[in-house]
Amino acid sequence: MLTVNNISKTFNPGTITEKIALTNVSLELKAGDFVTVIGGNGAGKSTLMNSIAGTFPVDNGQISIDNNDITKWSEHKRAKYIGRVFQDPMMGTAAGMMIEENLAIASRRGKTLSLRWSAPKSERNKFRELLQSLNLGLEDRLESKVGLLSGGQRQALTLLMATMAQPKLLLLDEHTAALDPKTAQQVLNITNDIVNKRQLTTLMITHNMRDALRCGNRLIMMFNGQIIVDVSGDDKKNLTVNDLLSMFEKASGSEMANDRMLLG
Ligand SMILES: Nc1ncnc2c1ncn2[C@@H]1O[C@H](COP(=O)(O)OP(=O)(O)OP(=O)(O)O)[C@@H](O)[C@H]1O
């Protein structure tokens, strides 16, 4: 499904701020894989995700989705295949627009709505049904402005919007990190529900090791711009946080020094 073949990325090459962020990273995802990504600060997690989404070009290597080489595609073109949710609940939705307008835009994949747009009844019913599945009471607030929603409600809505048109790949970049612990768990449960029900191929960065263990069928750990651990299936199911810590120490030759991860 997704093939990342030997990609590297160095920021500001040849300057004093040069930073090697990814070194020859390869990764193959099968359709329906739900992969959690963990690693310390600056390990290269977001750079890997940004490279796949096309936020910037990679220095070498190829990226393909369903055997289409997308390495040279713009971010905009890749968005047809990729749904994405960021850490910031303010991104991904339009605050000044109503819930139903946001959903209508998502269901049309970015095409603009006419000024006098209003949702046909059938579409409204579909939106109501979708919102009901979140279990946050949003189905009765179709005409509320999104800016009035809580961070958790907004992330759940963003998730719904990012997955509405059945993307080939879903990228979640610490999408629960800015939420309080209870809301974060609620949004994570919704994530699990949507991904599992719809069999979405998903990459999810998290700093919370327990969440990384609880979600998905596969886990990768990054360090110094490389993937140092890759576990799946029963091997992943049986892992504990302590196992992860010792795997990190063994593979990286250093101790885990990321408070956010340890405390998560
Ligand atoms: N746009 C950029 N310009 C310059 N350096 C960058 C840029 N983006 C990332 N980096 C650097 O590349 C390295 C990898 O960063 P990246 O954001 O991928 O790490 P991460 O694993 O997501 O870390 P964190 O958990 O702290 O978000 C870091 O040293 C970072 O400072």
The ligand as an SDF file (V2000), in Angstrom:
LIG
                    3D

 31 33  0  0  0  0  0  0  0  0999 V2000
   11.7040   22.6340    9.0060 N   0  0  0  0  0  0  0  0  0  0  0  0
   12.7990   22.3210    9.6750 C   0  0  0  0  0  0  0  0  0  0  0  0
   13.9300   23.0640    9.5910 N   0  0  0  0  0  0  0  0  0  0  0  0
   15.0440   22.7340   10.2510 C   0  0  0  0  0  0  0  0  0  0  0  0
   15.1660   21.6500   11.0520 N   0  0  0  0  0  0  0  0  0  0  0  0
   14.0720   20.8820   11.2090 C   0  0  0  0  0  0  0  0  0  0  0  0
   12.8380   21.1730   10.5350 C   0  0  0  0  0  0  0  0  0  0  0  0
   11.9270   20.2220   10.8860 N   0  0  0  0  0  0  0  0  0  0  0  0
   12.5670   19.3750   11.7240 C   0  0  0  0  0  0  0  0  0  0  0  0
   13.8330   19.7650   11.9170 N   0  0  0  0  0  0  0  0  0  0  0  0
   14.8480   19.0740   12.7420 C   0  0  0  0  0  0  0  0  0  0  0  0
   14.9120   17.7260   12.3190 O   0  0  0  0  0  0  0  0  0  0  0  0
   15.0300   16.8450   13.4350 C   0  0  0  0  0  0  0  0  0  0  0  0
   13.8590   15.8880   13.4390 C   0  0  0  0  0  0  0  0  0  0  0  0
   12.6890   16.6150   13.7870 O   0  0  0  0  0  0  0  0  0  0  0  0
   11.2280   15.9850   13.8620 P   0  0  0  0  0  0  0  0  0  0  0  0
   10.2810   17.1130   14.0720 O   0  0  0  0  0  0  0  0  0  0  0  0
   11.0170   15.0990   12.7120 O   0  0  0  0  0  0  0  0  0  0  0  0
   11.3490   15.0980   15.1830 O   0  0  0  0  0  0  0  0  0  0  0  0
   10.2010   14.3880   16.0160 P   0  0  0  0  0  0  0  0  0  0  0  0
   10.6460   12.9840   16.2200 O   0  0  0  0  0  0  0  0  0  0  0  0
    8.8820   14.6160   15.3860 O   0  0  0  0  0  0  0  0  0  0  0  0
   10.3350   15.1560   17.4070 O   0  0  0  0  0  0  0  0  0  0  0  0
    9.2550   15.7250   18.4500 P   0  0  0  0  0  0  0  0  0  0  0  0
    8.7140   14.5530   19.1950 O   0  0  0  0  0  0  0  0  0  0  0  0
   10.0850   16.6110   19.3030 O   0  0  0  0  0  0  0  0  0  0  0  0
    8.2080   16.4690   17.6570 O   0  0  0  0  0  0  0  0  0  0  0  0
   15.0790   17.7360   14.6660 C   0  0  0  0  0  0  0  0  0  0  0  0
   16.4130   17.9440   15.0320 O   0  0  0  0  0  0  0  0  0  0  0  0
   14.4320   19.0280   14.2030 C   0  0  0  0  0  0  0  0  0  0  0  0
   14.9350   20.1330   14.9230 O   0  0  0  0  0  0  0  0  0  0  0  0
  1  2  1  0
  2  3  1  0
  2  7  2  0
  3  4  2  0
  4  5  1  0
  5  6  2  0
  6  7  1  0
  6 10  1  0
  7  8  1  0
  8  9  2  0
  9 10  1  0
 10 11  1  0
 11 12  1  0
 11 30  1  0
 12 13  1  0
 13 14  1  0
 13 28  1  0
 14 15  1  0
 15 16  1  0
 16 17  2  0
 16 18  1  0
 16 19  1  0
 19 20  1  0
 20 21  2  0
 20 22  1  0
 20 23  1  0
 23 24  1  0
 24 25  2  0
 24 26  1  0
 24 27  1  0
 28 29  1  0
 28 30  1  0
 30 31  1  0
M  END
$$$$
